[in-house]
Amino acid sequence: MSSPDVRQILLTGGSGQVGAEIIRLAPAQFQIVAPSRAQLDLSDAAAISRLVASQPWAAVINCAAYTAVDKAESDVVTAWAANAMGPAAFAQATAQAQIPLIHISTDYVFDGSKDGFYVEDDPVAPIGVYGASKEGGEQAVRTANPRHVILRTAWVVSPHGANFVKTMLRLAESRPELRVVADQRGCPTSATDIAQTVLTVLARMVADPEAPTGAYHFVNEGEASWCEFAREIFRMAGERGLPTPVVHAIPTSEYPTPARRPANSRLDAGKLRRDYGITPRPWRVAVEEIVATLAASRQKQEP
Ligand SMILES: NC(=O)c1ccc[n+]([C@@H]2O[C@H](COP(=O)([O-])OP(=O)(O)OC[C@H]3O[C@@H](n4cnc5c(N)ncnc54)[C@H](OP(=O)(O)O)[C@@H]3O)[C@@H](O)[C@H]2O)c1
């Protein structure tokens, strides 16, 4: 039996990049309960209400989402069910239970036309189904449960799951040259660092009913285009004996995708620093850790 000081936290998306890191890094004071999608689907509002009401959770963290940005363009109903209806059900159920809700959101709520880093109260204007559905989720959370933190992040990478670092290293194995988009800018961000941030916010929200609430941005420090990001990944990979293809810069127009992406995805994390004392690491430091982990696991696999 767990000690009465151990608080139970309900987490969705435990098999995803961010959720898996939260489970790995959670301190002993939190027992993280992470039902799989098969056990709790975001589209099942009744199941969400039942589970939240079923026991005295200290908080809910909603990391799960329909994250297939291109597929969402033709799978609108499913994307909205997961990214807007699911969070709405969590927001209502957590409000009823009077517990905090930490909800992860995205830079894709913005259209990317701003000249500079986005702050939390910049107007949202999503340009695709994924962004619009995530914005729907934000609105629902904001409306139903005043004790919420909406944590927007961007360009998430980790040694697990589907992400840009893994895609680049995989392509490098078979291609001597790559063409990578150079006119979209953002802030590469480690899932590990997002998880640490979520756990810091969680500890404060659980301990203090007056803890700051609202929307926050968290990304690693610095910025890059996808092309610059790729070149940095290969510089780090090269130092570890991995293949290093030549990277050619191309405009977005030469890499058409079903969903449009914001040209500017840069987020300003100053509010989180001011309210929660969280200072992000530079993205190169965080990404180097990921490349090192992936390089080491590749060496282990080699005969
Ligand atoms: N990845 C990025 O670059 C990025 C950028 C900005 C914001 N975000 C946000 O950050 C959060 C975490 O992203 P991530 O990269 O960790 O995601 P991820 O690796 O794609 O994982 C998504 C998670 O959501 C679960 N899921 C998907 N649909 C579900 C449903 N209908 N019901 C229940 N669970 C469902 C998945 O379960 P299965 O394993 O069963 O599929 C998985 O655990 C999301 O809110 C995302 O919108 C991500």
Ligand as a Chemical Component Dictionary entry (heavy atoms), coordinates in Angstrom:
data_LIG
# 
_chem_comp.id                   LIG 
_chem_comp.type                 NON-POLYMER 
_chem_comp.pdbx_formal_charge   0 
_chem_comp.three_letter_code    LIG 
# 
loop_
_chem_comp_atom.comp_id 
_chem_comp_atom.atom_id 
_chem_comp_atom.alt_atom_id 
_chem_comp_atom.type_symbol 
_chem_comp_atom.charge 
_chem_comp_atom.model_Cartn_x 
_chem_comp_atom.model_Cartn_y 
_chem_comp_atom.model_Cartn_z 
_chem_comp_atom.pdbx_ordinal 
LIG N1  N1  N 0  5.610  16.373 -31.030 1  
LIG C1  C1  C 0  5.730  17.691 -31.171 2  
LIG O1  O1  O 0  6.609  18.205 -31.895 3  
LIG C2  C2  C 0  4.818  18.611 -30.390 4  
LIG C3  C3  C 0  4.938  19.998 -30.597 5  
LIG C4  C4  C 0  4.114  20.857 -29.860 6  
LIG C5  C5  C 0  3.218  20.342 -28.946 7  
LIG N2  N2  N 1  3.100  19.002 -28.785 8  
LIG C6  C6  C 0  2.110  18.499 -27.829 9  
LIG O2  O2  O 0  2.808  17.815 -26.806 10 
LIG C7  C7  C 0  1.998  16.750 -26.306 11 
LIG C8  C8  C 0  2.805  15.478 -26.282 12 
LIG O3  O3  O 0  3.277  15.220 -27.598 13 
LIG P1  P1  P 0  4.207  13.961 -27.901 14 
LIG O4  O4  O 0  5.173  14.380 -28.947 15 
LIG O5  O5  O -1 4.671  13.364 -26.613 16 
LIG O6  O6  O 0  3.131  13.002 -28.577 17 
LIG P2  P2  P 0  3.344  11.565 -29.203 18 
LIG O7  O7  O 0  4.720  11.047 -28.942 19 
LIG O8  O8  O 0  2.822  11.622 -30.595 20 
LIG O9  O9  O 0  2.343  10.699 -28.311 21 
LIG C9  C9  C 0  0.961  10.925 -28.355 22 
LIG C10 C10 C 0  0.342  10.166 -27.208 23 
LIG O10 O10 O 0  -1.070 10.386 -27.240 24 
LIG C11 C11 C 0  -1.723 9.118  -27.226 25 
LIG N3  N3  N 0  -2.973 9.228  -27.933 26 
LIG C12 C12 C 0  -3.200 9.622  -29.210 27 
LIG N4  N4  N 0  -4.511 9.600  -29.489 28 
LIG C13 C13 C 0  -5.137 9.173  -28.360 29 
LIG C14 C14 C 0  -6.484 8.935  -28.016 30 
LIG N5  N5  N 0  -7.475 9.130  -28.893 31 
LIG N6  N6  N 0  -6.767 8.520  -26.754 32 
LIG C15 C15 C 0  -5.786 8.322  -25.856 33 
LIG N7  N7  N 0  -4.485 8.523  -26.118 34 
LIG C16 C16 C 0  -4.164 8.940  -27.363 35 
LIG C17 C17 C 0  -0.741 8.169  -27.898 36 
LIG O11 O11 O 0  -1.066 6.835  -27.596 37 
LIG P3  P3  P 0  -0.591 5.612  -28.552 38 
LIG O12 O12 O 0  0.819  5.317  -28.142 39 
LIG O13 O13 O 0  -1.538 4.523  -28.233 40 
LIG O14 O14 O 0  -0.691 6.110  -29.962 41 
LIG C18 C18 C 0  0.570  8.648  -27.267 42 
LIG O15 O15 O 0  0.712  8.156  -25.962 43 
LIG C19 C19 C 0  0.752  16.730 -27.179 44 
LIG O16 O16 O 0  -0.270 17.431 -26.517 45 
LIG C20 C20 C 0  1.152  17.497 -28.418 46 
LIG O17 O17 O 0  0.034  18.112 -29.025 47 
LIG C21 C21 C 0  3.904  18.114 -29.482 48 
# 
loop_
_chem_comp_bond.comp_id 
_chem_comp_bond.atom_id_1 
_chem_comp_bond.atom_id_2 
_chem_comp_bond.value_order 
_chem_comp_bond.pdbx_ordinal 
LIG N1  C1  SING 1  
LIG C1  O1  DOUB 2  
LIG C1  C2  SING 3  
LIG C2  C3  SING 4  
LIG C2  C21 DOUB 5  
LIG C3  C4  DOUB 6  
LIG C4  C5  SING 7  
LIG C5  N2  DOUB 8  
LIG N2  C6  SING 9  
LIG N2  C21 SING 10 
LIG C6  O2  SING 11 
LIG C6  C20 SING 12 
LIG O2  C7  SING 13 
LIG C7  C8  SING 14 
LIG C7  C19 SING 15 
LIG C8  O3  SING 16 
LIG O3  P1  SING 17 
LIG P1  O4  DOUB 18 
LIG P1  O5  SING 19 
LIG P1  O6  SING 20 
LIG O6  P2  SING 21 
LIG P2  O7  DOUB 22 
LIG P2  O8  SING 23 
LIG P2  O9  SING 24 
LIG O9  C9  SING 25 
LIG C9  C10 SING 26 
LIG C10 O10 SING 27 
LIG C10 C18 SING 28 
LIG O10 C11 SING 29 
LIG C11 N3  SING 30 
LIG C11 C17 SING 31 
LIG N3  C12 SING 32 
LIG N3  C16 SING 33 
LIG C12 N4  DOUB 34 
LIG N4  C13 SING 35 
LIG C13 C14 SING 36 
LIG C13 C16 DOUB 37 
LIG C14 N5  SING 38 
LIG C14 N6  DOUB 39 
LIG N6  C15 SING 40 
LIG C15 N7  DOUB 41 
LIG N7  C16 SING 42 
LIG C17 O11 SING 43 
LIG C17 C18 SING 44 
LIG O11 P3  SING 45 
LIG P3  O12 DOUB 46 
LIG P3  O13 SING 47 
LIG P3  O14 SING 48 
LIG C18 O15 SING 49 
LIG C19 O16 SING 50 
LIG C19 C20 SING 51 
LIG C20 O17 SING 52 
# 
